[in-house]
Amino acid sequence: MSDDEIILSELSDEELVQQMHDDLYDGLKEEITEGTDILLERGWEPYDVLTKALVEGMRIVGEDFRDGILFVPEVLLSANAMKAGMAILRPLLAETGAPKLGKMVIGTVKGDIHDIGKNLVAMMMEGAGFDVINIGINNPVENYIAAIEEHQPDIVGMSALLTTTMPYMKVVIDTMKEKGIRDDYIVLVGGAPLNEEFGKAVGADAYCRDAAVAVETAKEFMTRKHNQRASA
């Protein structure tokens, strides 16, 4: 054990939260688990641990990812560390009825089995305080409609990595229109071959070029949605 090794339990609350931001950034799963437990033992509310230690830490990761300082493998490590903290907090948050920013159903469209980008978006969204239902890969329109009906999300997210599967997003959006439910949901699309023009062409609310942008966009839309409700 080196002389300068940090003992998490000896840190003040403020130092510990700062250290957890650093540990999240470095993708240190065990340290995040330990830090989460220590804050809870010290009487912190689960929601405060989530927002001040984990969500704030992931916000920093998200910004550096957006700015090209961090890359996908590093962000996945951070997101996995975040998941370890979430595993402890989730049941406690459910008990206390902690507020969520919103709910999202996300999946990769039919014919496409790529999921790294989608999973990264799901993890980052969860890290930002959203409730995320990840319906996996290769989803026909029926899967989306079933998930929408069951979970009543605020946001529907679709991902594609192949140019051949991109047009399927339009199938899902057109089906939502036919059912008269399109305007009830925020539809976000993403994936390497997509661009803003494509997003507009298929009728999505927004195209998100990466996970950090997806989180920012989702937050903006949720703020607008709440404002509309408040003024209605």
C-alpha positions, 0 to 999 in steps of 0.5 A: 500500500503506497503512502499516498493511497486515498482512504475514502472513509477518511475524506470529508463529504465534500472531498469524497464527492470530488474524489467520486467525480475523479473515480467515475472519470477513471472508470473505477467501479469498486471505488464508486461502490465504496463511495456510494456506501459511505455517503449513504452510511453518513445519512445522505439521501439516495437522491443527493448521492445520485445527483451530486456524486454520480450525475455530476460526475457523469456530466463532466465525463459527457462534456469531455466526451463531446469535446473529444478529450475522452473516447468511447472505451473510456466513457463505457468504463465510466458508465459501468462504474456509474452502473455499480453506484446505481445498482445500490441506489436504484432500490432506495430511490424507488422506495423514496419516490425520487423524482426522475427527469423523464422516461426513455424507451431506446432500441436499435432498429430492425436488421441492425445488431449494433448496440455499443452506441445505443448502450452508451446513450442508455447509460449516459441517460440513466446517469443524467437521471432518466428512467431508461427502458433498453429494448435491445437490438433488431427491433421491428416496429411492433417492439417499439409500439409495445414498449411505448404502450407498456411504459408510456415514456417521454422519449423514444430513441432509435439507433442504427449503424448501417445505411441499410437499416436507417430507413426503418426509423421512418417505418416506426415514426410513420406507424406512430403517426398512423396510430395517432400517437406520434405527437405524444412522444419526443423521438430522438435518432442517432447512429454513425451514418445519420445526420441532421437532414436525415433526422428531419426527413424521417420526421424525428424531433432531433438527431443526436450525434453522440451520447453526450448530445443525446443527454443535452437534447433530451434535457432541453426537450423535457424542459420545454415539455414541462414549460408547456404543461405549466403554461397550459 
